[in-house]
Amino acid sequence: MTNANLISQIDEAIGAHGMWKMRLRAAMRTGKSDISAHDASCDGNCKFGQWLDSTALSPEVKADVPYKVVKRVHADFHRSAGHVMSSALGGRQREAEERLEGEFIPTSEKLVRALMKWKSELQKGIRRAA
């Protein structure tokens, strides 16, 4: 997989994971969601998580620090989303709000920073190769 393909996947992941905040807020507002707390907490359920675990990525990419950081923070992101979803679907709106603000949003921001750093390093590699 080329760096350009990796960058495209990272861009898509940033957008898809940005939607989670709205999804969690909707669950907090309505007490309902099309995603269970368990499914929200599993980092291998989303397209990006499946891609991270796939053979599309070379062993060299998976051995690099940026991949390892993103993999870990992505799992933290989903674990946190699951916590918020569990509270929201359990009718514990105040707890869900506290988890969203205190746990999910900082973790989400950390994931975006890790993805952007990985993307930046890949772009440097493209420029060096050109």
Kinemage of the C-alpha trace (Angstrom):
@kinemage 1
@onewidth
@group {chain A} dominant
@subgroup {mainchain}
@vectorlist {calphas} color= white
{ca met a 1} P 0.000 0.000 0.000
{ca thr a 2} L 1.368 3.389 -0.970
{ca asn a 3} L 1.668 6.363 1.339
{ca ala a 4} L -1.066 8.083 -0.689
{ca asn a 5} L -3.416 5.156 0.022
{ca leu a 6} L -2.527 5.265 3.711
{ca ile a 7} L -3.196 9.006 3.810
{ca ser a 8} L -6.590 8.474 2.163
{ca gln a 9} L -7.530 5.878 4.802
{ca ile a 10} L -6.398 8.213 7.581
{ca asp a 11} L -8.458 11.103 6.175
{ca glu a 12} L -11.515 8.855 5.986
{ca ala a 13} L -10.951 7.679 9.562
{ca ile a 14} L -10.744 11.240 10.870
{ca gly a 15} L -14.127 12.021 9.322
{ca ala a 16} L -15.789 8.797 10.437
{ca his a 17} L -14.566 9.102 14.004
{ca gly a 18} L -15.618 12.730 14.124
{ca met a 19} L -19.213 11.572 13.681
{ca trp a 20} L -19.120 9.633 16.949
{ca lys a 21} L -19.620 12.726 19.093
{ca met a 22} L -22.926 13.431 17.330
{ca arg a 23} L -23.940 9.769 17.568
{ca leu a 24} L -23.248 9.736 21.306
{ca arg a 25} L -25.062 13.023 21.887
{ca ala a 26} L -28.108 11.646 20.026
{ca ala a 27} L -28.049 8.532 22.237
{ca met a 28} L -27.800 10.750 25.312
{ca arg a 29} L -30.762 12.824 24.135
{ca thr a 30} L -33.024 9.922 23.130
{ca gly a 31} L -31.762 6.986 25.199
{ca lys a 32} L -31.613 4.989 21.947
{ca ser a 33} L -29.023 4.070 19.351
{ca asp a 34} L -28.625 1.690 16.448
{ca ile a 35} L -25.263 0.734 18.004
{ca ser a 36} L -25.034 -1.134 21.285
{ca ala a 37} L -22.590 -0.075 23.972
{ca his a 38} L -20.730 -3.337 23.401
{ca asp a 39} L -20.395 -2.720 19.664
{ca ala a 40} L -19.331 0.886 20.230
{ca ser a 41} L -16.557 -0.303 22.532
{ca cys a 42} L -15.066 -2.767 20.021
{ca asp a 43} L -12.366 -1.091 17.944
{ca gly a 44} L -12.468 -3.902 15.378
{ca asn a 45} L -16.093 -3.223 14.456
{ca cys a 46} L -15.508 -0.040 12.491
{ca lys a 47} L -14.115 0.084 8.964
{ca phe a 48} L -10.902 1.770 10.123
{ca gly a 49} L -10.329 -0.773 12.898
{ca gln a 50} L -10.808 -3.605 10.432
{ca trp a 51} L -8.349 -1.927 8.080
{ca leu a 52} L -5.795 -1.504 10.894
{ca asp a 53} L -5.977 -5.249 11.562
{ca ser a 54} L -6.006 -6.260 7.899
{ca thr a 55} L -3.262 -7.648 5.718
{ca ala a 56} L -3.586 -4.499 3.559
{ca leu a 57} L -0.975 -2.978 5.840
{ca ser a 58} L 2.515 -4.349 5.540
{ca pro a 59} L 4.406 -5.755 8.522
{ca glu a 60} L 6.766 -2.780 8.143
{ca val a 61} L 3.918 -0.282 8.567
{ca lys a 62} L 2.577 -2.231 11.552
{ca ala a 63} L 6.042 -2.223 13.134
{ca asp a 64} L 6.322 1.578 12.965
{ca val a 65} L 5.598 3.732 16.004
{ca pro a 66} L 2.824 5.823 14.361
{ca tyr a 67} L 0.803 2.689 13.591
{ca lys a 68} L 1.253 1.352 17.122
{ca val a 69} L 0.208 4.668 18.675
{ca val a 70} L -2.864 4.982 16.437
{ca lys a 71} L -3.846 1.355 17.096
{ca arg a 72} L -3.668 1.885 20.880
{ca val a 73} L -5.437 5.256 20.896
{ca his a 74} L -8.106 3.946 18.490
{ca ala a 75} L -8.867 1.134 20.958
{ca asp a 76} L -9.032 3.705 23.798
{ca phe a 77} L -11.397 5.831 21.687
{ca his a 78} L -13.835 2.956 21.191
{ca arg a 79} L -13.616 1.846 24.810
{ca ser a 80} L -14.530 5.390 25.832
{ca ala a 81} L -17.362 5.567 23.272
{ca gly a 82} L -18.701 2.328 24.745
{ca his a 83} L -18.653 3.821 28.248
{ca val a 84} L -20.618 6.879 27.124
{ca met a 85} L -23.051 4.743 25.117
{ca ser a 86} L -23.604 2.412 28.068
{ca ser a 87} L -24.492 5.352 30.309
{ca ala a 88} L -26.703 6.969 27.651
{ca leu a 89} L -28.616 3.774 26.840
{ca gly a 90} L -28.942 3.017 30.546
{ca gly a 91} L -30.758 6.302 31.101
{ca arg a 92} L -27.876 7.829 33.056
{ca gln a 93} L -27.659 11.076 31.080
{ca arg a 94} L -25.629 13.012 33.632
{ca glu a 95} L -23.075 10.220 33.852
{ca ala a 96} L -23.012 9.997 30.036
{ca glu a 97} L -22.362 13.746 29.772
{ca glu a 98} L -19.550 13.541 32.336
{ca arg a 99} L -17.985 10.626 30.458
{ca leu a 100} L -18.380 12.401 27.133
{ca glu a 101} L -16.695 15.585 28.360
{ca gly a 102} L -14.146 14.046 30.702
{ca glu a 103} L -13.160 10.895 28.865
{ca phe a 104} L -14.447 10.662 25.311
{ca ile a 105} L -13.675 14.137 23.959
{ca pro a 106} L -10.053 14.151 25.210
{ca thr a 107} L -9.550 10.636 23.818
{ca ser a 108} L -11.135 11.631 20.519
{ca glu a 109} L -8.832 14.646 20.274
{ca lys a 110} L -5.845 12.422 21.066
{ca leu a 111} L -6.868 10.044 18.256
{ca val a 112} L -7.144 12.891 15.756
{ca arg a 113} L -3.712 14.210 16.804
{ca ala a 114} L -2.189 10.726 16.400
{ca leu a 115} L -3.805 10.306 12.978
{ca met a 116} L -2.637 13.755 11.863
{ca lys a 117} L 0.918 13.024 13.036
{ca trp a 118} L 0.925 9.719 11.134
{ca lys a 119} L -0.431 11.494 8.052
{ca ser a 120} L 2.239 14.192 8.326
{ca glu a 121} L 5.008 11.594 8.526
{ca leu a 122} L 3.602 9.796 5.480
{ca gln a 123} L 3.431 13.076 3.540
{ca lys a 124} L 7.086 13.765 4.386
{ca gly a 125} L 7.901 10.334 2.982
{ca ile a 126} L 6.101 11.188 -0.260
{ca arg a 127} L 7.987 14.481 -0.566
{ca arg a 128} L 11.333 12.757 0.095
{ca ala a 129} L 10.581 10.142 -2.572
{ca ala a 130} L 9.616 12.768 -5.162
